[in-house]
Amino acid sequence: MPDPTGSRAVLVGVSRYTTLESLPGVANNLPALAAALSSGSSWALPAGHCTVVAEPSTAMEMLDPIAEAADAARDTLLVYFCGHGMTDSRGELLFALPGARPGWSHTGVAYQALRDVIITGRARRYVIILDCCLSGRALGLMNSPADLLADQAVIEGSYLLAAAPENGAALAPPGERYTAFTGELLHVLEHGIDGEPAELDLETVYRHLSTTLRAKGRPVPQKRDRNTAGRLLLARNRSPRPGPGANGRGDDARWPDPETFLTPRMFLDGLTRARILSGRKFRDLSARSQPHLEQGAFSRLVNRDELPKTWKTTGIFLSACGLNPEQCAAWKTSWTRLKTEAAAHPQPEPGPPAAPAQAPRARRRWRRRA
């Protein structure tokens, strides 16, 4: 979960338009989402760390609060926009301002301008949520070779969640309190997801939103993430699956498959995922450990940069998470395999620094005497 003292959120929404159709649900989205992010079940953002920008009439009114938040955030920055989406003459995404007119690019704010403001900040991670038509265009040109442009469109260490595909429309159903996408997101934040772990990361929330909205015949969200941003926790689950130790049915948990671990990094990430799926904190694992280990030993285990040299702590950790002996044995087989592969292909030891290259000596030129 992001550190609330070092995190910021800026929620931007336009509900009233002079030319385009107004979107009353947007006005309801903003205070509800702000309340959710400020609650203890989500990021618990303190007062002043969640800024609501309603009905910005100019690019500066929209972007200046985001620039201030980007400059202040040290942990995580979340930026949300809800309103109409348009495209300019090059097909790039624009956020429609209240006086927006289709075909008039100066009446909207380009996604690229938003991106430029965000990357000037010093936050470690970014979450960008776009609930507007054509929001998938923020992912880049999806039909480009190997999604190269899509990758370039995303900010390093970021998670971008778009309510609609590249050429699709978001939905603001008449008579409903919220827009379709944000309404489902708020339902997750307020009620949780049945059968999921006690802590919900962005990737779990995305999968749930995709399944739920598709089942209702509504636009299916898109996402793009960089690094491990999908593991960022968004909320505590109010309808969690019982922990494996609570009902004695550890086999029911969807533990990571250790046979799929190809690198030590994947193994270590799997340990983190196992703890999240268990729904237990380090102190809970320490209390359940046999033989007993302090919680610091488990914290150091999952924050390592290389495989543990011995199996003991890892085995105790997995047992405390709720894995049965057969499952722990499969993990140990994976650990042994990766240790063997690392020994067979050791990384070269760093040698002494090379001597600085010297410029070739100029050849002396002799002048023939007459």
C-alpha positions in Angstrom: 0.0 0.0 0.0 1.4 3.4 -0.9 2.7 5.6 2.0 -0.1 8.2 2.4 2.2 10.9 3.6 4.3 10.6 0.4 1.5 10.0 -2.0 -0.9 12.4 -3.9 -4.0 12.0 -6.0 -5.6 14.5 -8.4 -9.1 13.8 -9.6 -10.2 15.8 -12.7 -13.8 15.7 -14.1 -15.9 17.7 -16.6 -19.6 17.1 -16.4 -21.1 20.2 -18.0 -20.4 21.0 -21.6 -21.7 23.8 -23.8 -21.6 21.9 -27.1 -21.1 18.3 -26.2 -23.6 16.2 -24.2 -23.3 16.8 -20.5 -22.4 13.9 -18.2 -24.1 14.3 -14.8 -22.5 11.1 -13.4 -19.0 12.7 -13.6 -20.0 15.2 -10.9 -20.9 12.3 -8.6 -17.7 10.3 -9.4 -15.3 12.9 -8.1 -16.4 13.2 -4.4 -17.1 9.4 -4.1 -13.7 8.5 -5.5 -12.0 11.1 -3.3 -13.7 9.7 -0.2 -12.7 6.1 -1.2 -9.0 7.0 -1.6 -9.0 8.9 1.7 -10.5 6.1 3.6 -8.6 3.5 5.7 -9.8 0.7 3.3 -7.7 2.3 0.5 -4.8 4.7 0.6 -5.9 6.7 3.7 -4.7 9.9 2.0 -4.7 12.8 4.5 -6.5 16.1 3.9 -4.8 18.0 1.2 -3.3 15.0 -0.5 -6.3 14.3 -2.7 -7.2 17.2 -4.9 -10.5 17.4 -6.8 -10.5 19.6 -10.0 -14.1 20.0 -11.2 -15.0 21.7 -14.5 -11.6 23.1 -15.4 -12.1 25.6 -18.3 -8.5 25.9 -19.4 -5.5 23.6 -19.7 -3.7 25.5 -16.9 -6.7 25.0 -14.5 -6.4 21.3 -15.2 -2.7 20.7 -15.3 -1.4 23.1 -12.7 -2.8 21.1 -9.7 -1.3 17.9 -11.3 2.1 19.6 -11.6 1.9 20.6 -7.9 1.0 17.1 -6.9 3.7 15.6 -9.1 6.3 17.8 -7.4 5.1 16.9 -3.9 4.7 13.1 -4.3 7.6 10.9 -3.3 5.8 7.6 -3.2 2.8 7.3 -5.6 0.9 9.8 -7.8 -2.6 9.0 -9.0 -4.2 11.0 -11.7 -7.8 10.5 -12.8 -9.8 12.1 -15.6 -13.4 11.6 -16.4 -15.3 13.4 -19.2 -15.5 13.4 -22.9 -12.5 12.3 -25.0 -11.7 13.6 -28.5 -8.9 13.3 -31.0 -6.9 15.8 -32.8 -6.0 15.8 -36.5 -3.3 13.2 -35.9 -5.6 10.9 -34.0 -4.1 11.6 -30.6 -6.3 11.7 -27.4 -7.6 15.0 -26.1 -9.4 15.6 -22.8 -12.5 17.7 -23.6 -12.9 20.9 -21.6 -16.3 22.4 -21.0 -16.3 24.5 -24.1 -14.8 21.7 -26.3 -15.8 21.4 -29.9 -15.0 18.3 -32.1 -12.3 19.1 -34.5 -11.0 22.1 -32.5 -8.0 20.7 -30.8 -7.3 23.8 -28.8 -10.6 23.2 -26.9 -9.1 20.1 -25.2 -6.0 19.1 -23.3 -3.7 16.6 -25.1 -2.8 13.4 -23.2 0.8 14.1 -24.1 0.6 17.4 -22.2 -0.6 15.5 -19.1 2.2 12.9 -19.5 4.8 15.7 -19.8 3.6 17.2 -16.5 3.6 13.9 -14.7 7.1 12.8 -15.6 8.6 16.1 -14.2 7.7 14.8 -10.7 9.7 12.7 -8.4 7.2 10.0 -7.4 8.4 6.4 -7.5 5.1 5.1 -9.1 2.3 6.5 -11.1 -1.3 5.4 -11.5 -3.3 7.0 -14.4 -7.0 6.2 -14.7 -8.9 7.6 -17.7 -12.7 7.3 -17.8 -13.5 8.8 -21.2 -14.2 7.8 -24.8 -11.2 6.8 -26.8 -9.1 6.5 -23.6 -7.3 3.5 -25.0 -5.4 5.9 -27.3 -3.4 6.9 -24.3 -1.9 3.4 -24.5 -0.3 4.3 -27.8 -1.1 3.1 -31.3 -2.0 -0.5 -30.6 -1.5 -1.6 -34.2 2.1 -0.5 -34.3 4.8 -3.1 -34.7 5.4 -5.0 -31.4 3.3 -2.2 -29.7 6.5 -0.1 -29.7 4.6 3.2 -29.6 2.3 1.8 -26.8 5.3 1.1 -24.7 6.7 4.6 -25.4 3.4 6.2 -24.3 3.6 4.7 -20.8 5.6 6.3 -18.0 8.3 4.1 -16.4 7.0 2.6 -13.1 3.4 3.4 -14.1 0.0 1.7 -14.4 -2.4 3.1 -16.9 -6.0 2.0 -16.8 -8.3 3.1 -19.6 -12.1 2.7 -19.5 -12.5 2.2 -23.2 -10.5 0.7 -26.1 -8.5 2.8 -28.6 -11.5 3.5 -30.8 -14.3 2.8 -28.3 -16.7 4.9 -26.3 -16.9 5.0 -22.5 -20.4 4.8 -21.0 -22.4 7.1 -18.8 -25.7 5.3 -18.5 -28.7 7.6 -18.1 -30.3 7.3 -14.7 -27.3 5.8 -13.0 -25.5 7.6 -10.3 -21.9 7.1 -11.7 -20.4 6.4 -15.1 -20.2 2.7 -15.9 -16.4 2.2 -15.4 -16.0 4.4 -12.3 -19.2 3.0 -10.8 -17.7 -0.5 -10.9 -14.4 0.8 -9.6 -16.1 2.4 -6.6 -18.0 -0.8 -6.0 -14.7 -2.6 -5.6 -13.3 0.0 -3.3 -16.4 0.1 -1.1 -17.5 -3.6 -1.1 -14.4 -5.6 -2.2 -14.2 -8.7 -4.4 -15.6 -12.0 -3.2 -13.0 -14.7 -3.1 -10.0 -12.5 -3.6 -7.2 -11.9 -1.1 -7.4 -9.5 1.8 -5.4 -6.9 -0.2 -6.3 -6.0 -3.8 -3.6 -5.0 -6.2 -4.2 -3.1 -9.4 -3.9 -6.2 -11.6 -6.6 -8.0 -9.6 -8.9 -5.0 -9.8 -8.3 -4.7 -13.5 -9.2 -8.4 -14.1 -12.3 -8.0 -12.0 -13.4 -4.9 -13.8 -12.8 -6.5 -17.2 -14.9 -9.6 -16.3 -17.7 -7.6 -14.7 -18.1 -5.0 -17.4 -17.9 -7.5 -20.2 -20.6 -9.6 -18.6 -22.8 -6.5 -18.5 -22.2 -5.7 -22.2 -20.3 -2.6 -21.4 -17.0 -1.3 -22.7 -14.1 -3.4 -21.5 -11.2 -1.5 -19.9 -7.7 -1.7 -21.2 -4.4 -1.4 -19.3 -0.7 -1.0 -19.7 1.8 -1.3 -16.9 5.6 -1.0 -16.5 7.9 -2.8 -14.1 5.9 -4.2 -11.2 3.3 -1.4 -11.0 0.5 -4.0 -11.3 1.4 -5.3 -7.8 0.7 -1.9 -6.2 -2.1 -2.3 -3.7 -5.2 -0.2 -4.3 -7.5 -1.3 -1.5 -8.1 -3.7 1.3 -10.7 -6.3 0.4 -13.9 -6.0 2.3 -15.0 -9.4 1.1 -11.8 -11.4 1.3 -11.4 -15.1 0.7 -10.8 -16.8 4.1 -7.1 -17.4 4.7 -5.9 -20.9 4.0 -5.4 -21.5 7.7 -8.9 -20.4 8.6 -10.7 -23.3 7.0 -7.9 -25.8 6.7 -8.2 -25.8 2.9 -4.9 -24.4 1.7 -5.3 -26.2 -1.6 -8.1 -23.8 -2.6 -5.8 -20.8 -2.7 -4.5 -19.9 -6.2 -0.9 -20.0 -5.2 1.8 -19.1 -7.8 3.0 -22.2 -9.8 6.7 -22.6 -8.9 7.3 -24.6 -12.1 6.8 -21.4 -14.1 9.6 -19.6 -12.3 12.4 -19.1 -14.9 14.6 -16.7 -12.9 15.5 -16.0 -9.3 13.6 -12.7 -9.6 10.4 -14.6 -10.6 10.9 -16.9 -7.6 11.2 -14.0 -5.2 8.2 -12.2 -6.7 6.3 -15.5 -6.2 7.1 -15.4 -2.5 5.6 -11.9 -2.3 2.5 -13.0 -4.2 2.1 -16.0 -1.9 2.1 -13.7 1.1 -0.5 -11.4 -0.5 -2.7 -14.4 -1.4 -2.5 -15.7 2.2 -4.0 -12.5 3.5 -1.5 -12.4 6.3 1.0 -9.7 7.4 4.6 -10.5 8.5 3.6 -10.5 12.1 0.9 -13.0 11.5 3.4 -15.3 9.6 5.8 -15.0 12.5 3.1 -16.0 15.0 2.3 -19.1 12.8 5.9 -20.1 12.0 7.1 -23.5 13.1 9.9 -23.3 14.3 9.4 -19.7 15.3 11.0 -16.9 13.3 10.8 -13.2 13.8 8.8 -11.2 11.2 12.1 -9.4 10.2 13.4 -12.7 8.8 10.4 -13.0 6.5 10.6 -9.3 5.5 14.3 -9.8 4.5 13.5 -13.0 2.6 11.0 -11.4 0.2 13.2 -8.2 -0.2 16.3 -10.1 -1.3 17.9 -9.5 -4.7 19.1 -13.1 -5.0 17.9 -16.6 -4.0 18.4 -17.5 -0.4 21.4 -19.7 0.2 19.5 -22.2 2.3 16.0 -23.5 2.2 15.0 -23.4 5.8 13.5 -19.9 6.1 11.7 -20.2 2.8 10.1 -23.4 3.8 8.9 -22.0 7.1 7.6 -18.9 5.3 5.6 -20.9 2.8 4.1 -23.1 5.5 3.1 -20.1 7.5 1.4 -18.7 4.4 -0.7 -21.9 4.3 0.9 -24.1 1.8 0.8 -27.8 2.5 3.9 -30.0 2.5 3.4 -31.2 -1.0 3.2 -27.6 -2.3 6.2 -26.6 -0.3 8.1 -29.5 -1.8 7.3 -28.2 -5.3 8.7 -24.8 -4.4 11.8 -26.4 -3.0 12.3 -28.2 -6.3 12.1 -24.9 -8.2 14.5 -23.3 -5.7 17.0 -26.2 -6.2 16.7 -26.0 -10.0 17.3 -22.2 -10.1 20.3 -22.6 -7.7 21.8 -25.3 -9.9 21.3 -23.2 -13.0 22.9 -20.2 -11.3 25.9 -22.3 -10.3 26.3 -23.6 -13.8 26.2 -20.1 -15.3 27.8 -17.8 -12.7 27.9 -14.2 -13.3 31.4 -12.9 -14.0 33.1 -11.2 -11.1 33.7 -7.5 -11.6 37.3 -7.1 -12.5 39.6 -4.1 -11.8 38.6 -1.0 -13.6 40.2 -0.7 -17.0 42.9 1.8 -17.4 41.8 4.9 -19.2 42.4 4.7 -22.8 45.3 6.9 -24.0 45.1 8.9 -27.1 47.6 7.6 -29.7 50.8 9.5 -29.7 51.1 11.8 -32.6 53.7 10.7 -35.1 56.6 13.0 -35.3 56.9 14.6 -38.6 60.5 15.2 -39.9 61.1 17.8 -42.4 63.6 16.9 -45.0 66.4 19.4 -45.2 67.0 20.7 -48.6 
